[in-house]
Structure formats: C-alpha cells, structure tokens
Amino acid sequence: MSSKSLEGKIGVVFGVANKRSIAWAIAQAWAAAGAKLIFNYQGERLKENVEDLVSTFGSEVPLFPCDVTSDAEIAGFFQHLRQQTERIDLMLHSVAFAPKEALEGDFLSTSREAFLLAHNISAYSLLGLTREAAPLMTNGGSIISMTYHGSTKVVPHYNVMGVAKASLEAAARYLAYDLGPRKIRVNCISAGPVATLAARGIAGFSSMLRHYQEHAPLQRSCEPAELGHTGVFLAGDGAAAITGQVIYVDGGYQIMGM
C-alpha cells in the first residue's frame, strides 16, 4: 500500500468531536494517504473543536453543520458539499449516541425514548447519510462505519448501544447489497475499547481495557492510528472485493470463547 494510496480521492467525514475521536484518527490517515476531505460538525458547541483540528490540513478544508437526526440538515449538508465537489469517493460514519442513563444499570430499564434516540443517531443515520452520498459516488466508493463487539455479545452497561450497533451492522449489510451494482462498498470497523470521549461515558470502561489486556491474544485492544490504517485499507483498492463485512481491530479479542 503506497503512502499516497488515496491520492485523488475525495472523502466526507462524519463524527469528529475532538482529537481523541476515532473519526479523527481515520481522517488523519486518509489525509496522509492523499485524500481531500470534507467534514461535518454537530452543533455550534463542537464547531470550534473541529475547526481547530481540520485547520491542521490547511485553511481551505470545507466544514459544514449536520445534525444527523434531521433530514433537512442532512440535505443541507450535501447541498453545501455539492458546491465543493461533483463527486465523492469515501464516506466515514462515526456517529453514535445513547443517553447516559441508558448506559448505566440494566438493559431492561431502557426507556422507549432512549431506545429510539440511540437507534436514530447510531443506526438510521448511516442510511440517511448514504442515501445522499451514493449519487455522488459516480466512480464507485467506500463507506465505512464504526461498530463494537457489544453488537453480538453482551457487554455489561453497553445496553441499548449494543442493540443499536447490531442494527447498524445489519444496515451496512443491506446497504452493501443495494449499492453493490454501483461499485459502492459498505463495511464496518469493530474497534476494541479506545479511550475516546464517548467511551468514557460507559460505566466500567477502565476495567474493560484491563480485561482486553488480560484476555486478547495480543494482550491489548487497539490504538487510534491502527484504526486509521484499517480505514485506509478499506477505502483503497486493496479492499476492492470486500463489502458488507465487519472487520475486527481489537487485538484478537473477538475470537476468544473464554
């Protein structure tokens, strides 16, 4: 894989919140591989954070607001995007949310409101964004979403987020089927625990990291830069025949039974 394996590609990145975001690690890797990027920010509160980060790529990097719970905002984002470029090749969906109280205690207590919100932001948003992105992927493309092992196995306190990630992974498979004839690939990266802002909202996160050190074959989880490398691989020609898959980057933890 050449250092500029994504030269000439144009990518759109959803989900950068701060410098520890997995989305930021993948965006940095895409940029280092030669891709030109366009970013969203979620609300004015995060705008300055994202502006500061993307300014490291130069002063001309486009950045537009997009609240993925709003079809109007998604349409508005892509309207702005079309003023910048006629096509895109890559899209990263690194967007997830559940109310804090839904990530404590038991799954049984999840309110209808928390369930619907988690699925709306964490799963449906992939569909909403892909519907707008796909017509711009005129040369085919690669869409990548972020998931976690709690989608298929019970991780205490992950609760409704695990159920939403299961929905996300199924959505990626159905989108891969729909978009295959257009040479658009849709895959998920299932990252092991990484100390992001979102992760620290999960009760018992530090003990989860220790558990990976004790039980994963590589005796650790993963580093953001490693997720970046996987993002470059899935975006590039080396993954041209890979779609609808969940790629585990977790120190091998997923293979373990005990």
C-alpha positions in Angstrom: 0.0 0.0 0.0 1.7 3.2 -1.2 1.9 6.1 1.2 -0.4 8.0 -1.2 -2.8 5.2 -1.9 -5.8 7.5 -1.7 -4.4 10.3 -4.0 -7.2 12.0 -5.9 -9.9 10.6 -3.7 -12.4 12.9 -2.0 -13.9 11.8 1.3 -16.5 13.1 3.7 -16.1 12.5 7.4 -18.9 12.5 9.9 -18.3 12.2 13.6 -15.1 14.2 14.6 -15.7 15.6 18.1 -12.2 16.1 19.4 -8.6 14.9 18.9 -9.3 11.6 20.6 -12.2 10.7 18.2 -11.8 7.6 16.2 -13.1 9.6 13.3 -10.2 12.0 13.6 -7.7 9.1 13.6 -9.2 7.8 10.3 -9.4 11.3 8.8 -5.7 11.9 9.6 -4.8 8.6 7.9 -7.0 9.3 4.9 -5.4 12.8 4.5 -1.9 11.3 4.9 -2.7 8.8 2.1 -3.6 11.7 -0.2 -7.4 12.1 0.2 -9.1 15.5 0.2 -11.6 15.7 3.0 -14.9 17.5 3.9 -16.1 17.4 7.5 -19.3 17.9 9.4 -19.7 19.3 12.9 -22.6 18.5 15.3 -23.9 21.8 16.7 -22.1 25.1 17.4 -20.7 23.7 20.7 -18.3 21.4 18.7 -17.7 23.7 15.8 -14.6 25.3 17.2 -13.0 22.0 18.2 -13.5 20.6 14.7 -12.3 23.8 13.1 -9.1 23.7 15.1 -8.4 20.1 14.1 -9.2 20.4 10.4 -7.1 23.6 10.2 -4.1 21.4 10.6 -4.8 20.2 7.0 -4.7 23.8 5.7 -7.1 26.7 5.7 -9.3 25.6 2.9 -10.8 22.4 4.3 -14.6 22.5 4.0 -16.6 22.1 7.2 -20.4 22.3 7.4 -23.0 21.7 10.2 -25.0 18.5 10.1 -27.3 17.1 12.8 -27.9 13.5 11.6 -31.3 13.4 13.4 -32.6 15.9 10.9 -33.3 15.0 7.2 -33.3 18.7 6.4 -29.8 19.2 7.9 -28.5 16.1 6.1 -29.9 17.5 2.8 -28.4 20.9 3.6 -25.0 19.4 4.3 -24.9 17.7 1.0 -26.1 20.8 -0.8 -23.1 22.6 0.6 -20.9 19.6 -0.3 -22.1 19.7 -4.0 -20.9 23.3 -4.2 -17.4 22.0 -3.3 -17.2 18.9 -5.5 -19.2 17.0 -8.1 -18.2 13.6 -6.7 -17.0 11.8 -3.6 -15.3 8.5 -3.2 -15.2 7.9 0.5 -17.6 8.4 3.5 -16.8 7.7 7.2 -19.8 7.3 9.5 -18.5 7.5 13.1 -21.7 8.7 14.8 -23.3 7.2 17.9 -25.2 8.3 20.9 -27.3 7.0 23.8 -28.4 8.9 26.8 -26.0 8.5 29.8 -28.7 6.9 32.0 -29.2 4.2 29.3 -25.5 3.2 29.7 -25.9 2.5 33.4 -27.8 -0.2 35.2 -29.6 -2.8 33.2 -30.9 -3.0 29.6 -34.4 -3.9 30.9 -34.8 -0.3 32.2 -34.2 1.3 28.8 -36.9 3.8 28.0 -38.7 3.9 24.7 -37.3 7.4 24.2 -33.7 6.3 24.8 -34.1 3.2 22.6 -35.4 5.3 19.7 -32.8 8.0 20.1 -29.9 5.5 20.2 -31.2 3.8 17.0 -31.9 7.1 15.2 -28.5 8.6 15.8 -26.3 5.4 15.8 -28.0 3.3 13.1 -30.6 5.1 11.0 -28.1 7.9 10.3 -26.0 5.6 8.2 -28.9 5.1 5.9 -29.8 8.8 5.9 -26.3 9.8 5.0 -25.7 7.0 2.5 -28.9 7.9 0.6 -27.4 11.4 -0.1 -23.8 10.3 -0.6 -24.4 7.4 -3.0 -25.5 9.5 -6.0 -22.2 11.5 -5.7 -20.1 8.3 -5.8 -20.1 8.2 -9.6 -16.9 6.2 -9.8 -17.9 3.8 -7.1 -16.9 4.3 -3.5 -16.2 3.1 0.0 -18.4 3.7 3.0 -17.1 2.8 6.5 -19.0 2.8 9.8 -17.7 2.2 13.3 -19.1 -0.6 15.5 -18.2 -2.6 18.6 -18.2 -6.2 19.8 -21.2 -5.3 22.1 -23.3 -5.7 18.9 -23.0 -9.5 19.0 -22.1 -10.3 22.7 -23.4 -8.8 25.9 -21.0 -6.2 27.3 -22.4 -5.1 30.7 -23.6 -1.5 30.7 -23.3 -1.1 26.9 -27.0 -1.9 26.9 -29.0 -0.1 24.2 -25.9 0.9 22.3 -25.1 -2.8 21.7 -28.6 -3.2 20.3 -28.2 -0.1 18.1 -24.8 -1.3 16.9 -26.4 -4.6 15.9 -28.9 -2.6 13.9 -26.1 -0.6 12.3 -24.2 -3.7 11.2 -27.3 -5.2 9.6 -28.0 -1.9 7.9 -24.5 -2.0 6.5 -25.1 -5.4 5.0 -28.4 -4.4 3.4 -26.8 -1.2 2.0 -23.8 -3.2 0.7 -26.4 -5.4 -1.2 -28.3 -2.4 -2.6 -25.2 -0.4 -3.6 -23.0 -3.3 -4.9 -24.1 -2.8 -8.6 -22.9 0.8 -8.3 -19.4 -0.4 -7.1 -20.1 1.2 -3.7 -18.8 -0.9 -0.8 -20.1 -0.6 2.8 -18.1 -2.1 5.7 -17.8 -1.7 9.4 -14.7 -1.5 11.6 -15.3 -3.1 15.0 -12.8 -1.4 17.3 -11.7 -2.6 20.6 -12.0 -0.2 23.5 -10.3 3.1 22.8 -10.2 6.0 25.3 -12.5 8.4 23.4 -14.8 10.9 25.0 -17.8 8.6 24.1 -16.2 5.6 25.7 -15.5 7.3 29.0 -19.3 7.7 29.3 -19.6 3.9 29.6 -19.6 2.6 33.2 -16.6 0.4 34.0 -14.6 1.5 30.9 -11.2 1.2 32.6 -11.9 -2.4 33.7 -12.9 -3.2 30.1 -9.4 -2.1 28.9 -7.8 -4.2 31.6 -9.9 -7.2 30.5 -8.6 -6.9 26.9 -5.0 -6.8 28.2 -5.7 -10.0 30.1 -7.7 -11.9 27.5 -7.0 -10.7 24.0 -4.4 -12.8 22.0 -2.3 -9.6 21.5 -2.8 -8.7 25.2 -4.2 -5.3 24.3 -7.1 -3.6 22.5 -6.0 -1.2 19.6 -4.6 2.2 19.0 -6.4 5.0 17.1 -3.6 5.0 14.5 -4.2 1.3 13.8 -7.9 2.1 13.2 -6.6 4.8 10.8 -4.6 2.2 8.8 -7.6 -0.1 8.6 -9.7 2.9 7.4 -7.1 3.5 4.6 -7.1 -0.2 3.6 -10.9 -0.4 3.4 -11.0 2.9 1.4 -8.4 1.7 -1.1 -8.1 -0.7 -4.0 -6.7 -3.4 -1.7 -10.2 -3.9 -0.4 -12.0 -3.6 -3.8 -13.7 -7.0 -3.3 -14.7 -6.5 0.4 -18.2 -5.3 1.2 -20.8 -5.9 3.9 -18.2 -7.0 6.4 -17.3 -6.3 10.0 -13.5 -6.0 10.3 -12.4 -6.5 13.9 -9.5 -4.4 15.1 -9.4 -5.5 18.7 -6.2 -7.4 19.5 -8.0 -10.6 18.5 -10.4 -10.4 21.5 -13.4 -11.3 19.3 -12.1 -14.8 18.6 -11.9 -15.8 22.3 -14.5 -18.0 23.9 -13.1 -17.7 27.4 
